[in-house]
């Protein structure tokens, strides 16, 4: 009393065909095939990429910014504000 027999599978296939229609099922299978193809291409691109050593992946640090230049106080300024 386990599993689906051939008549059960045929009835199930007919119900699915009636619910979705032949066009929708073929469209879903086409989308599924495109997804598999895209996945395989992505895997091939990943293996085709050259291996970069980890030290080359560290970005170079920019030099620290220069200290701001301070100008001497204006000798004409007598109120103490620079």
Sine and cosine of phi, psi and omega as CSV:
sin_phi,cos_phi,sin_psi,cos_psi,sin_omega,cos_omega
0.00,0.00,0.64,0.77,0.00,-1.00
-0.79,-0.62,0.50,-0.87,0.09,-1.00
0.99,0.13,0.17,-0.99,0.03,-1.00
-0.98,-0.20,0.72,-0.69,0.03,-1.00
-1.00,0.03,0.11,-0.99,-0.03,-1.00
-0.85,0.52,-0.71,0.71,0.03,-1.00
-0.88,0.48,-0.61,0.79,0.03,-1.00
-0.90,0.44,-0.66,0.75,0.00,-1.00
-0.91,0.41,-0.62,0.79,0.02,-1.00
-0.91,0.41,-0.70,0.72,0.02,-1.00
-0.89,0.45,-0.67,0.74,0.03,-1.00
-0.88,0.48,-0.69,0.73,0.03,-1.00
-0.89,0.45,-0.64,0.77,0.03,-1.00
-0.91,0.40,-0.65,0.76,0.02,-1.00
-0.90,0.45,-0.70,0.72,0.02,-1.00
-0.89,0.45,-0.67,0.74,0.01,-1.00
-0.90,0.44,-0.63,0.78,0.01,-1.00
-0.93,0.36,-0.67,0.75,-0.04,-1.00
-0.93,0.38,-0.71,0.70,-0.12,-0.99
-0.99,-0.16,-0.45,0.89,-0.05,-1.00
0.99,0.13,0.41,-0.91,-0.07,-1.00
-0.91,0.41,-0.62,0.78,-0.04,-1.00
-0.91,0.41,-0.67,0.74,-0.03,-1.00
-0.93,0.37,-0.62,0.79,0.01,-1.00
-0.92,0.40,-0.69,0.72,0.01,-1.00
-0.92,0.40,-0.56,0.83,0.05,-1.00
-0.91,0.41,-0.66,0.75,0.03,-1.00
-0.91,0.42,-0.64,0.77,0.01,-1.00
-0.92,0.39,-0.61,0.79,0.06,-1.00
-0.90,0.44,-0.67,0.74,0.04,-1.00
-0.90,0.43,-0.63,0.78,0.03,-1.00
-0.90,0.44,-0.68,0.73,0.03,-1.00
-0.90,0.44,-0.64,0.76,0.04,-1.00
-0.90,0.44,-0.62,0.78,0.02,-1.00
-0.90,0.43,-0.68,0.73,0.03,-1.00
-0.89,0.45,-0.69,0.73,0.00,-1.00
-0.89,0.46,-0.69,0.73,0.02,-1.00
-0.90,0.45,-0.64,0.77,0.02,-1.00
-0.90,0.45,-0.70,0.72,0.01,-1.00
-0.90,0.44,-0.65,0.76,0.03,-1.00
-0.89,0.45,-0.66,0.75,0.03,-1.00
-0.90,0.44,-0.63,0.78,0.02,-1.00
-0.92,0.39,-0.63,0.78,0.02,-1.00
-0.92,0.40,-0.64,0.77,0.03,-1.00
-0.90,0.44,-0.59,0.81,0.00,-1.00
-0.92,0.39,-0.62,0.78,-0.01,-1.00
-0.99,0.16,-0.36,0.93,0.01,-1.00
-0.98,0.17,-0.31,0.95,-0.04,-1.00
-0.94,0.34,0.71,-0.71,0.01,-1.00
-0.92,0.39,0.52,-0.85,0.00,-1.00
-0.98,0.18,0.81,-0.59,-0.01,-1.00
-0.97,-0.26,0.79,-0.61,0.02,-1.00
-0.89,0.46,0.53,-0.85,-0.07,-1.00
-0.85,0.53,-0.53,0.85,-0.01,-1.00
-0.92,0.40,-0.45,0.89,0.00,-1.00
-0.98,0.19,-0.25,0.97,-0.03,-1.00
-1.00,0.08,-0.22,0.98,-0.01,-1.00
-0.97,0.23,0.84,-0.54,-0.02,-1.00
-0.94,0.35,0.52,-0.85,0.02,-1.00
-0.95,0.31,0.67,-0.74,0.00,-1.00
-0.99,0.12,0.64,-0.77,0.03,-1.00
-0.97,0.25,0.52,-0.85,0.04,-1.00
-0.90,0.44,0.49,-0.87,-0.01,-1.00
-0.90,0.44,0.51,-0.86,-0.02,-1.00
-0.92,0.38,0.48,-0.88,-0.01,-1.00
-0.94,0.35,0.55,-0.83,0.02,-1.00
-0.92,0.39,0.58,-0.82,0.00,-1.00
-0.92,0.40,0.60,-0.80,-0.02,-1.00
-0.99,0.13,0.82,-0.58,0.03,-1.00
-0.99,-0.13,0.75,-0.66,0.02,-1.00
-0.99,-0.10,0.54,-0.84,0.03,-1.00
-0.91,0.42,0.42,-0.91,-0.01,-1.00
-0.89,0.45,0.53,-0.84,0.00,-1.00
-0.95,0.33,0.85,-0.53,-0.02,-1.00
-0.91,0.42,-0.37,0.93,0.00,-1.00
-0.97,0.25,-0.33,0.95,-0.06,-1.00
-0.99,0.16,0.92,-0.39,-0.08,-1.00
-0.98,-0.22,-0.15,0.99,-0.05,-1.00
-1.00,-0.01,0.07,1.00,0.09,-1.00
1.00,0.01,-0.07,1.00,0.05,-1.00
-1.00,0.03,0.73,-0.68,-0.03,-1.00
-1.00,0.09,0.00,0.00,0.00,0.00
